Amino acid sequence: MNDLIKKQLQDAQATMDKAIAHCETELTKIRAGKASVGMLDGIMVDYYGSATGLAQVASLTTPDARTILVQPWEKNMLVPIERAIMEANIGINPQNDGIVIRLVVPPLTEERRKDLVKKVKEEAERGRITVRNIRKDANEKIKKLKGEGVSDDEIKAGEGEVQKITDIYIVKVDKHAEAKEKDVMTV
């Protein structure tokens, strides 16, 4: 196979790896009724005028399956952290006792679980769409190689390889989504 086509395949595969990683991250943010510090990823706290990740200003632990403890490194950060958690709208009310902030994760109702499964399916579909868009871009780049002396047969073979890679990554997205659905529906 032509080196230019191999380069395009490697680029497509690297981009698809990033898409899968992003999909996994988004699925992690969907809570499954169990406390996880991953639920707080992306929450930014006003730390002396600059937006800083919650994990950089506090210790995050899960002492049990239903509780997350947020212990600030500095006591005066309790109120900004509490405000940031409330503004993040993650569906959990912070309880500030003056030393730590407790987040008690409520058990999920059947209706809420079904809503979360819908979110999982939406996120998985976004992942599949991203992978397909990467396939489309890779195929277009491979077709443009015709002007650089690559034969039609090599282009067809390259497109076939892109499709094989795409199929593998679509299966990966489906497996992650299936595992998350199972996690959400487990009481």
Buried (B, 14 or more C-beta within 10 A) or exposed (E): EBEBBEEBBEBBBEBBEEBBEBBBEBBBBBBBBBBBBBBBBEBBBBBEEEEBBBBEBBEBEBEEEBBBBBBBEEEEBBEBBBEBBEEBEBEBEBEBEEEBBBBEBEEBEEEBBEEBBEBBEEBBEBBBEBBBEBBEBBBEBBBEBEEEEBEEEBBEBBBEBBEEBBEEBBEBBEEBBEEBBEBBBEE
